[in-house]
Structures are given as structure tokens and as C-alpha cells.
Amino acid sequence: MERNESQNWQGIERKTQQEFDEGLNKTVGQIMCKGISGGAICFTGISLVYGVIALATNYGDRQNNIILLTLIAAGVLSGIYQQIWFNYQPLITKLSYLHRFLGFNVCLFPTLVAMALIGGWVPNMTQAWMSFTALYLVILLVTTLIFNAMFKKEEQKYKAAFEKYQASRRA
């Protein structure tokens, strides 16, 4: 009885320590990443407030304020699309990564085009819009190649761990 109770307390202590450790930054890289993310969120919030107030009071250059707000809107919407297509459980379990990736880009590109039109990001010239689209496609290609390489490395790690597990089960 005492042994079971002792084991229960040890399990609870381990779980509590693990939950506590998950919130801590253990490396300089983690600290930097969270600091940059927090700073970016603060900057976005401050810029949003400034842009709205500047537009409402006709402060500064109107076009610059519109550009600022459309950039913020594009950033926020791309983050929302990312969460929906890559972290929303019902989609993750029903759609392949390729389908989710395509869905994300089908949502993101029209959003960027709309924000570019509203914000005047791109001059009203065919060549400029072709360049805008080509740049989007190049960025899409590069990120696709990077993510595929990362996923292949992860897949190899999982295969190696699974093979090690299977070997230990046979022994």
C-alpha cells in the first residue's frame, strides 16, 4: 500500500514538474524566439492603434496609413489561415497536407491581392501585378521545398525510432 502511494506521489511530482518546465525557456534560442514574437505582437498592436487613430484624425499621409493597416490585416489574416489549415483538428484529420497547403494558398493569395488593391502596394500596371504574382509563386516554391526537406528529416527520425522500437519488442 505504501509503495503504491509513494509511486503515485512520484508520478504526480513528475507530471507537475513537466507541466511547469513546458512554460520555461531553457535555451537562449527559445528566449530569443519568444522575445521576437512578443515584440512583433506589441509592434503590430501599437501600429494598429496608430494607423486607426491617424486615419480617423487625418494625421500624416493617408496612403501610408492605409498601407500600414492593410499590411497588418494581411498579417493577421495569414496567421488565421495558417491556424485554420494547419492546426485546426477537424481539417488535420480529414485532409492531406497537400490539400491543406493548397487550401491555405487559395485563401492567402486572394487576400494578399485584395490588400494590395486596397493599400496600393502595387502600381496599376500589368508588369507590376505579374511581378507580384511571380514573387508570391517563388516564395511558395521556396517554402514548399524547405518544408518538404524538414518533413523528410522528421520522417527519417520517426522511421528510425519505430525500427528501434520494433527491434526491442522482438528481443
CYANA upper distance limits for C-alpha pairs under 8 A (distance plus 0.5 A):
  1 MET  CA      5 GLU  CA      6.79
  2 GLU  CA      6 SER  CA      6.55
  3 ARG  CA      7 GLN  CA      6.65
  4 ASN  CA      8 ASN  CA      6.62
  5 GLU  CA      9 TRP  CA      6.80
  6 SER  CA     10 GLN  CA      6.75
  7 GLN  CA     11 GLY  CA      6.64
  8 ASN  CA     12 ILE  CA      6.71
  9 TRP  CA     13 GLU  CA      6.58
 10 GLN  CA     14 ARG  CA      6.64
 11 GLY  CA     15 LYS  CA      6.65
 12 ILE  CA     16 THR  CA      6.54
 13 GLU  CA     17 GLN  CA      6.54
 14 ARG  CA     18 GLN  CA      6.54
 15 LYS  CA     19 GLU  CA      6.66
 16 THR  CA     20 PHE  CA      6.64
 17 GLN  CA     21 ASP  CA      6.47
 18 GLN  CA     22 GLU  CA      6.71
 19 GLU  CA     23 GLY  CA      7.73
 20 PHE  CA     24 LEU  CA      7.61
 25 ASN  CA     30 GLN  CA      6.04
 25 ASN  CA     31 ILE  CA      6.19
 26 LYS  CA     30 GLN  CA      7.24
 26 LYS  CA     31 ILE  CA      8.23
 27 THR  CA     31 ILE  CA      6.95
 28 VAL  CA     32 MET  CA      6.57
 29 GLY  CA     33 CYS  CA      6.53
 30 GLN  CA     34 LYS  CA      6.59
 31 ILE  CA     35 GLY  CA      6.41
 32 MET  CA     36 ILE  CA      6.48
 33 CYS  CA     37 SER  CA      6.60
 34 LYS  CA     38 GLY  CA      6.45
 35 GLY  CA     39 GLY  CA      6.49
 36 ILE  CA     40 ALA  CA      6.52
 37 SER  CA     41 ILE  CA      6.74
 38 GLY  CA     42 CYS  CA      6.74
 39 GLY  CA     43 PHE  CA      6.52
 40 ALA  CA     44 THR  CA      6.54
 41 ILE  CA     45 GLY  CA      6.68
 42 CYS  CA     46 ILE  CA      6.62
 43 PHE  CA     47 SER  CA      6.45
 44 THR  CA     48 LEU  CA      6.48
 44 THR  CA     72 ILE  CA      7.32
 45 GLY  CA     49 VAL  CA      6.80
 46 ILE  CA     50 TYR  CA      6.61
 47 SER  CA     51 GLY  CA      6.43
 47 SER  CA     68 LEU  CA      7.99
 48 LEU  CA     52 VAL  CA      6.69
 48 LEU  CA     68 LEU  CA      8.30
 48 LEU  CA     69 LEU  CA      6.95
 48 LEU  CA     72 ILE  CA      7.52
 49 VAL  CA     53 ILE  CA      6.62
 50 TYR  CA     54 ALA  CA      6.35
 51 GLY  CA     55 LEU  CA      6.57
 51 GLY  CA     65 ASN  CA      5.81
 51 GLY  CA     66 ILE  CA      7.95
 51 GLY  CA     68 LEU  CA      7.07
 51 GLY  CA     69 LEU  CA      6.59
 52 VAL  CA     56 ALA  CA      6.57
 52 VAL  CA     65 ASN  CA      8.43
 52 VAL  CA     69 LEU  CA      8.15
 53 ILE  CA     57 THR  CA      6.52
 53 ILE  CA     59 TYR  CA      8.31
 54 ALA  CA     58 ASN  CA      6.12
 54 ALA  CA     59 TYR  CA      5.04
 54 ALA  CA     60 GLY  CA      7.10
 54 ALA  CA     62 ARG  CA      8.40
 54 ALA  CA     65 ASN  CA      7.34
 55 LEU  CA     59 TYR  CA      6.92
 55 LEU  CA     62 ARG  CA      6.96
 55 LEU  CA     65 ASN  CA      6.96
 55 LEU  CA     66 ILE  CA      8.23
 58 ASN  CA     62 ARG  CA      7.36
 60 GLY  CA     64 ASN  CA      8.37
 60 GLY  CA     65 ASN  CA      8.05
 61 ASP  CA     65 ASN  CA      6.94
 62 ARG  CA     66 ILE  CA      6.74
 63 GLN  CA     67 ILE  CA      6.64
 63 GLN  CA    119 GLY  CA      7.85
 63 GLN  CA    120 GLY  CA      8.36
 64 ASN  CA     68 LEU  CA      6.65
 65 ASN  CA     69 LEU  CA      6.77
 66 ILE  CA     70 THR  CA      6.59
 66 ILE  CA    118 ILE  CA      8.33
 66 ILE  CA    119 GLY  CA      6.01
 67 ILE  CA     71 LEU  CA      6.57
 67 ILE  CA    119 GLY  CA      5.13
 67 ILE  CA    120 GLY  CA      7.43
 67 ILE  CA    121 TRP  CA      7.49
 68 LEU  CA     72 ILE  CA      6.81
 69 LEU  CA     73 ALA  CA      6.60
 69 LEU  CA    119 GLY  CA      8.47
 70 THR  CA     74 ALA  CA      6.50
 70 THR  CA    115 MET  CA      5.96
 70 THR  CA    116 ALA  CA      8.08
 70 THR  CA    118 ILE  CA      7.76
 70 THR  CA    119 GLY  CA      6.18
 71 LEU  CA     75 GLY  CA      6.66
 71 LEU  CA    115 MET  CA      7.86
 71 LEU  CA    119 GLY  CA      8.47
 72 ILE  CA     76 VAL  CA      6.61
 73 ALA  CA     77 LEU  CA      6.48
 73 ALA  CA    115 MET  CA      8.21
 74 ALA  CA     78 SER  CA      6.48
 74 ALA  CA    111 THR  CA      7.40
 74 ALA  CA    112 LEU  CA      6.79
 74 ALA  CA    115 MET  CA      7.07
 75 GLY  CA     79 GLY  CA      6.75
 76 VAL  CA     80 ILE  CA      6.77
 77 LEU  CA     81 TYR  CA      6.57
 77 LEU  CA    108 LEU  CA      8.38
 77 LEU  CA    111 THR  CA      8.33
 78 SER  CA     82 GLN  CA      6.56
 78 SER  CA    108 LEU  CA      6.72
 79 GLY  CA     83 GLN  CA      6.77
 80 ILE  CA     84 ILE  CA      6.68
 81 TYR  CA     85 TRP  CA      6.48
 81 TYR  CA    104 PHE  CA      6.59
 81 TYR  CA    107 CYS  CA      7.69
 81 TYR  CA    108 LEU  CA      7.71
 82 GLN  CA     86 PHE  CA      6.17
 82 GLN  CA     87 ASN  CA      7.81
 82 GLN  CA    104 PHE  CA      7.18
 83 GLN  CA     87 ASN  CA      5.39
 83 GLN  CA     88 TYR  CA      6.73
 84 ILE  CA     88 TYR  CA      5.47
 84 ILE  CA     91 LEU  CA      8.24
 85 TRP  CA     91 LEU  CA      7.11
 85 TRP  CA     92 ILE  CA      7.95
 85 TRP  CA    100 ARG  CA      5.90
 85 TRP  CA    101 PHE  CA      7.74
 85 TRP  CA    103 GLY  CA      7.46
 85 TRP  CA    104 PHE  CA      6.35
 86 PHE  CA     91 LEU  CA      8.13
 86 PHE  CA     92 ILE  CA      7.00
 86 PHE  CA    100 ARG  CA      7.25
 86 PHE  CA    101 PHE  CA      8.47
 87 ASN  CA     91 LEU  CA      8.45
 87 ASN  CA     92 ILE  CA      7.31
 88 TYR  CA     92 ILE  CA      6.77
 89 GLN  CA     93 THR  CA      6.77
 90 PRO  CA     94 LYS  CA      6.81
 91 LEU  CA     95 LEU  CA      6.16
 91 LEU  CA    100 ARG  CA      8.07
 92 ILE  CA     96 SER  CA      7.75
 92 ILE  CA     97 TYR  CA      8.24
 92 ILE  CA    100 ARG  CA      8.26
 95 LEU  CA     99 HIS  CA      6.42
 95 LEU  CA    100 ARG  CA      6.77
 96 SER  CA    100 ARG  CA      6.82
 97 TYR  CA    101 PHE  CA      6.45
 98 LEU  CA    102 LEU  CA      6.61
 99 HIS  CA    103 GLY  CA      6.53
100 ARG  CA    104 PHE  CA      6.56
101 PHE  CA    105 ASN  CA      6.86
102 LEU  CA    106 VAL  CA      6.50
103 GLY  CA    107 CYS  CA      6.79
104 PHE  CA    108 LEU  CA      6.53
105 ASN  CA    109 PHE  CA      6.30
106 VAL  CA    110 PRO  CA      7.49
107 CYS  CA    111 THR  CA      6.96
108 LEU  CA    112 LEU  CA      6.66
109 PHE  CA    113 VAL  CA      6.68
109 PHE  CA    136 TYR  CA      8.41
110 PRO  CA    114 ALA  CA      6.55
111 THR  CA    115 MET  CA      6.62
112 LEU  CA    116 ALA  CA      6.42
113 VAL  CA    117 LEU  CA      6.64
114 ALA  CA    118 ILE  CA      6.65
115 MET  CA    119 GLY  CA      6.19
115 MET  CA    120 GLY  CA      8.46
115 MET  CA    121 TRP  CA      8.40
116 ALA  CA    120 GLY  CA      5.94
116 ALA  CA    121 TRP  CA      5.23
116 ALA  CA    122 VAL  CA      6.70
117 LEU  CA    121 TRP  CA      7.35
117 LEU  CA    122 VAL  CA      7.79
122 VAL  CA    128 ALA  CA      6.78
122 VAL  CA    129 TRP  CA      7.23
122 VAL  CA    132 PHE  CA      8.03
123 PRO  CA    128 ALA  CA      6.71
123 PRO  CA    129 TRP  CA      8.23
124 ASN  CA    128 ALA  CA      7.74
124 ASN  CA    129 TRP  CA      8.13
125 MET  CA    129 TRP  CA      7.01
126 THR  CA    130 MET  CA      6.61
127 GLN  CA    131 SER  CA      6.60
128 ALA  CA    132 PHE  CA      6.64
129 TRP  CA    133 THR  CA      6.64
130 MET  CA    134 ALA  CA      6.50
131 SER  CA    135 LEU  CA      6.42
132 PHE  CA    136 TYR  CA      6.79
133 THR  CA    137 LEU  CA      6.74
134 ALA  CA    138 VAL  CA      6.61
135 LEU  CA    139 ILE  CA      6.64
136 TYR  CA    140 LEU  CA      6.56
137 LEU  CA    141 LEU  CA      6.58
138 VAL  CA    142 VAL  CA      6.68
139 ILE  CA    143 THR  CA      6.57
140 LEU  CA    144 THR  CA      6.50
141 LEU  CA    145 LEU  CA      6.71
142 VAL  CA    146 ILE  CA      6.71
143 THR  CA    147 PHE  CA      6.53
144 THR  CA    148 ASN  CA      6.52
145 LEU  CA    149 ALA  CA      6.70
146 ILE  CA    150 MET  CA      6.77
147 PHE  CA    151 PHE  CA      6.52
148 ASN  CA    152 LYS  CA      6.61
149 ALA  CA    153 LYS  CA      6.90
150 MET  CA    154 GLU  CA      6.84
151 PHE  CA    155 GLU  CA      6.49
152 LYS  CA    156 GLN  CA      6.67
153 LYS  CA    157 LYS  CA      6.83
154 GLU  CA    158 TYR  CA      6.71
155 GLU  CA    159 LYS  CA      6.60
156 GLN  CA    160 ALA  CA      6.61
157 LYS  CA    161 ALA  CA      6.64
158 TYR  CA    162 PHE  CA      6.47
159 LYS  CA    163 GLU  CA      6.53
160 ALA  CA    164 LYS  CA      6.63
161 ALA  CA    165 TYR  CA      6.61
162 PHE  CA    166 GLN  CA      6.60
163 GLU  CA    167 ALA  CA      6.58
164 LYS  CA    168 SER  CA      6.72
165 TYR  CA    169 ARG  CA      6.76
166 GLN  CA    170 ARG  CA      6.81
167 ALA  CA    171 ALA  CA      6.83
